Amino acid sequence: MTPPQIISFGEVLWDIFPDRQKFGGAPANFACHAAILGGKVAMVTAVGNDQRGRLAIDTLTGYGIETELIQFSSSNPTGIVQIELDAFGKPKFTIEPNSAWDDVVWNSNLAEHIPRADAVYFGTLGQRHEPARSTIHQALETAAKSNVTRFVDINLRAPFFNKDSITHSIMSADLLKLSDEELLPVCQALNITLEKSAEASLQHIKSIADLEAVVMTSGEKGAMLANAQGTLIQPGFPTEVKDTVGAGDSFAAAFLMGWLQGTPDDQILRNACHTASKTCTHWGAVPTQPH
């Protein structure tokens, strides 16, 4: 079987802890997991002309991800997130406002590659500034014209989202992933009243946005999928949790890979939950580089 070809758009960054730095960014984590699962993945982002940028490209290459579509910013450094831990170990995140990944521009390379892909993955954070926002919008329009699957993974990071960005992202997609914590703001953005049950809310979102499916994760409780036939519920898999960072990104990767390969929806949901649970068993958003 030919491996699914996926293009991941968005932020590649480094999480800066008091004593270390870790590779990250939801689209980058997603890309790594999709590649591990057998996908042919290309990353679209921008990095600075700096050591972190070069290290980011080396890291992506180590997971077998194509990096020819990555651009270089001449004005901003490779993105970072400052992380401070309180006395209880709870992190406080500060996402730097001026980062290279905000500078991705539309070009002929993107126009050529997108129609050949099976799917385009994107989130909301990657659209916080221009020109990246317009570039992602153009990519989605190009993908729609070529019947390329568009998968949005809502990732609400204050203050970098608003009603318009949520609505446009969902209305431009075929598939939507969100967390249970994001259900209320998504409903508010779409002017939908939160239903008495999550199942009803997901079906309402699916109907309003004319989506093929909506999937919602609920941490250790598992996930729920609304499709044309109804709603599926998959309990979470008990596991020894070391780190939950990247679990949602690995879930998204397993879900989209299964969807593109034509796996039955109940099995897709089960595999995605199992993949997310395995991600929680190791430190870091992605496992050790396979290459």
Secondary structure, 3 states (H helix, E strand, C coil): CCCCEEEEECCCEEEECCCCEEEECHHHHHHHHHHHCCCEEEEECEEECCHHHHHHHHHHHHCCCECCCCEEECCCCCEEEEEEECCCCCEEEEECCCCHHHHCCCCHHHHHHHHHCCEEEEECHHHCCCCHHHHHHHHHHHHHHCCCEEEEECCCCCCCCCHHHHHHHHHCCCEEEEEHHHHHHHHHHCCCCCCCCHHHHHHHHHHHHCCCEEEEECHHHEEEEEECCEEEEEECCCCCCCCCCCHHHHHHHHHHHHHHCCCCHHHHHHHHHHHHHHHCCCCCCCCCCCC
